[in-house]
Amino acid sequence: MYEPIRTPSVHSPADDADFPHRSREEELDIQLAGHLAALLAVTDELGLGPAGDHIAEQVARLRGAPPARHAALTDAAPTSLHRRAHALAGRALVVAASRADTTAAILSAQRMDAHTEALAATAPSGHLVGAH
């Protein structure tokens, strides 16, 4: 009456698939390395060499290879770059904390503090950063 289905359904579980699966920790490593690499790019653009070296060490540890480093200048204002770096360091801190990577978490928190200080130094006196 009905012809049997000859191909597996797209809704069938893929547990026996032939592609490699990553663990949660491996996924977090990839995500953390990505956030730190983005932070490294902004740090290099700001010309913060020693800070960039510390970030590059962590990216190399997570990826198993040193990151490519170049300052792709965007002509963005330093204030904008410090805000971007602060946000990237915050994202890296969240992932590092969920991964329980103390070294990366401390580095991320230090970078957030440094960019907060840089933003405070460029803010007009008497005004809070982010206050409207």
C-alpha positions as CSV (number, residue, x, y, z in Angstrom):
1,M,0.0,0.0,0.0
2,Y,2.7,2.5,1.0
3,E,6.3,2.4,-0.2
4,P,8.8,2.3,2.7
5,I,11.0,5.3,3.4
6,R,14.4,4.6,1.9
7,T,16.4,7.5,3.2
8,P,16.9,8.5,6.8
9,S,14.7,11.3,8.0
10,V,16.2,14.7,8.6
11,H,14.6,14.6,12.0
12,S,16.5,11.5,13.1
13,P,19.1,11.9,15.8
14,A,22.6,12.6,14.5
15,D,24.4,10.9,17.4
16,D,26.2,8.4,15.1
17,A,27.3,11.0,12.6
18,D,30.8,10.9,11.2
19,F,31.8,14.5,12.1
20,P,33.8,15.2,15.2
21,H,31.9,16.6,18.3
22,R,33.4,19.2,20.6
23,S,33.0,19.2,24.3
24,R,31.6,22.2,26.1
25,E,35.0,23.1,27.3
26,E,36.4,23.0,23.8
27,E,33.6,25.3,22.6
28,L,34.3,27.7,25.4
29,D,38.1,27.7,24.6
30,I,37.2,28.6,21.0
31,Q,34.9,31.4,22.1
32,L,37.3,32.8,24.7
33,A,40.2,32.7,22.1
34,G,38.0,34.6,19.7
35,H,37.1,37.3,22.2
36,L,40.7,37.7,23.3
37,A,41.9,37.8,19.6
38,A,39.4,40.7,19.0
39,L,40.6,42.4,22.1
40,L,44.2,41.9,20.9
41,A,43.4,43.6,17.6
42,V,41.9,46.7,19.3
43,T,44.8,46.7,21.9
44,D,47.3,46.7,19.0
45,E,45.5,49.5,17.3
46,L,45.7,51.5,20.5
47,G,49.4,50.9,20.5
48,L,49.5,49.1,23.8
49,G,52.3,46.7,23.1
50,P,53.0,45.1,26.5
51,A,49.2,44.6,27.1
52,G,48.9,43.1,23.7
53,D,51.8,40.7,24.4
54,H,50.0,39.3,27.5
55,I,46.8,38.9,25.5
56,A,48.7,37.2,22.6
57,E,50.1,34.7,25.1
58,Q,46.6,33.7,26.3
59,V,45.4,33.4,22.7
60,A,48.4,31.2,21.8
61,R,47.7,29.0,24.9
62,L,44.1,28.5,23.9
63,R,44.6,28.0,20.2
64,G,47.9,26.2,20.4
65,A,49.5,28.7,18.0
66,P,50.5,32.3,18.2
67,P,47.9,34.8,16.8
68,A,48.5,36.9,13.8
69,R,49.2,40.4,14.9
70,H,48.8,43.6,12.9
71,A,47.3,46.9,13.6
72,A,44.6,47.4,11.0
73,L,44.0,51.0,11.6
74,T,40.4,52.1,11.5
75,D,41.0,55.8,12.2
76,A,38.5,55.4,15.1
77,A,38.8,57.8,18.0
78,P,40.8,56.5,21.0
79,T,37.7,56.8,23.2
80,S,35.7,54.6,20.8
81,L,38.5,52.0,20.8
82,H,38.7,52.0,24.6
83,R,35.0,51.4,24.8
84,R,35.2,48.6,22.3
85,A,38.2,47.1,24.1
86,H,36.3,47.4,27.4
87,A,33.3,45.5,26.0
88,L,35.5,42.8,24.5
89,A,37.4,42.3,27.7
90,G,34.0,42.0,29.5
91,R,32.9,39.3,27.1
92,A,36.2,37.5,27.6
93,L,35.8,37.7,31.4
94,V,32.3,36.2,31.2
95,V,33.5,33.2,29.1
96,A,36.7,32.8,31.2
97,A,34.6,32.7,34.4
98,S,32.2,30.1,33.0
99,R,35.2,28.1,31.9
100,A,37.0,28.6,35.3
101,D,40.1,29.9,33.5
102,T,41.6,32.1,36.3
103,T,44.5,33.4,34.2
104,A,42.3,34.6,31.4
105,A,39.7,36.0,33.8
106,I,42.4,38.0,35.7
107,L,43.8,39.3,32.4
108,S,40.3,40.3,31.2
109,A,39.5,42.1,34.4
110,Q,42.8,44.0,34.3
111,R,42.1,45.1,30.8
112,M,38.6,46.3,31.7
113,D,40.2,48.3,34.6
114,A,42.8,49.8,32.3
115,H,40.2,50.8,29.7
116,T,37.9,52.2,32.4
117,E,40.8,54.4,33.6
118,A,41.6,55.5,30.0
119,L,38.0,56.4,29.5
120,A,37.8,58.3,32.8
121,A,41.0,60.2,31.8
122,T,39.4,61.4,28.5
123,A,36.0,62.2,30.0
124,P,35.4,65.9,30.7
125,S,36.0,66.7,34.4
126,G,32.9,66.6,36.5
127,H,31.1,64.2,34.3
128,L,30.7,60.5,34.9
129,V,31.5,58.1,32.0
130,G,28.2,56.8,30.6
131,A,26.1,59.3,32.6
132,H,23.4,61.1,30.6
